[in-house]
Amino acid sequence: MNKYVARVCLLAIATCAAYAAFAGSAGASFLQQQRAQRAVYILVNVTPGPMGYAPSGAAAFGSGIAASMALRQRGAGAASDDVAFGPEVLLAQATNQSSVRVEAAVSPDPTATLLYTNNQTVIMNGVAGTTVTQACAYTVTVNTTQKSWTLYHGLSNDFSGSTFPGNDLLNNSYVSTPNAKATPFVVYPDNSNQFAILSKSGGNATFCVDLTLNLPANVPGGAYSSNAIYTLYY
Amino acid sequence: MRTRIAACALAMAAIVSTIVPVRAATGGVTVKWYAQALVKIALTPNYSSPFGAVKAAFGGNQNTPTHGPDASPNSGAVDFGAVLAGSAYLYKYAAHLNVYTNDNSGFNVYAEGAADFYNATDGSSQSLNQTLYYLPSANGVTQSDPNTGFSPSFPFYRTAASVSGGGSFNSAPTINYGGSYPPAISTSMNPVGDFYYDYELRVPPMATVGAYYVWIVYTVVPR
């Protein structure tokens, strides 16, 4: 009988260990289930620093790149593109337009009040090599009667690989009083596909999130984006 | 006598002047012409399969794309179908833009909304730049689309220029920029280019229930 009990215990331990190993970001909360997830879109518009920067190995003009995606946004450059033509070049400017209709049928989210943010989009503008801060850029609210829940957070991606990693963005997330110092966001794919625990608590809670962005000096001007992801388990 | 001699000399001079060749006056003529830049574009929605919407998820939890009834292969609308307020979605293989121009400098691509994201059910709107986003995609033939609903993307903006030609649900609009364009979303240094886009929809949590639509207008201008 004792051997039987021991085998059952070993089997249970092995099962739990396997679950924890393969459950990804939910590994630490393998007895809980994901209940809601929200994303805050973060757009960073970078203006090149005054010293300029010429990245090594940058593709030269006409080097065989057939087309490039500029992905430049308002705030990242001039208010409009300079398309002025000399009088000796063109008499008339031909353009062409085509359009596509985008549709969606929106219905209410049954978990809308369980986890929500007061702001879906954060825009941060700055010069390369400087630091940009936004106090209480957004709030994250858990609204439940559950006595024990876990809230995870992190970024969905780097802003631009190792040139502009996501952990250049720091957060100071607090309910009432700011923490002593801000901590870098973990980046999901850079952290073994896991987010970090923001809080283990129960009942209702609203977190104010201060953001601090350290813009690398060598990041080229342009627009970059990521998402701050919040996931609630209980 | 002297008069006759003088008259004779003048007559001789006149005859000689008609016989002796003189150097002809020449000058260069500069001929200039101005080639008008022409551009031809083809915009193809739902350009590869499986096109459609996928709810944003991480890693291998990517569902098969689905779409609403107004989307069809290589035509129709980019129809996300039924979506939940407060959630984010990726629309795979949303739009392919093929451009040909005779301008060797290449061209710029501009894309803006003719309006905000309009709820035809109750007449409300959601700001387009907090709702609909674009991101580079793949051609779907030699490359498959690697994006998820959390891939980096950039917002579409509602145009500040004048819109004409409709804009209602069944009437495609045009935008008159008057020579002043917004920032380009894509640029080509060559006269021929293909661009592939996915769209992301982030439905605001407070968005009212209903059927939404917006026209995205692509404009191509030689550089």
Interface residues (C-beta under 8 A of the other chain):
Chain A: G24 S25 R38 A39 Y41 L43 F61 G62 I65 A66 A67 S68 M69 A70 L71 R72 Q73 R74 A76 G77 A78 S80 D81 V83 V89 L90 L91 A92 Q93 A94 T95 N96 Q97 S98 S99 V100 R101 V102 E103 A104 A105 V106 S107 P108 D109 T111 A112 Y116 T117 Q120 T121 S156 N157 F159 Y188 N193 A223 Y224 S225 S226 N227 I229
Chain B: Y34 A35 Q36 A37 L38 V39 K40 I41 A42 L43 P45 A56 F58 G59 G68 D70 A77 V78 D79 F80 G81 A82 V83 L84 A85 G86 S87 A88 A94 A95 L97 N108 A114 F117 N119 N129 Q130 L132 Y133 P136 F150 S151 P152 S153 F154 P155 Y157 F169 A172 P173 T174 I175 Y177 G179 S180 Y181 P182 P183 A184 I185 S186 T187 S188 M189 N190 V192 G193 D194 F195 Y199 L201 R202 V203 P204 P205 A207 T208 V209 G210 A211 Y212 Y213 V214 W215 I216 V217 Y218 T219 V220 V221 P222 R223
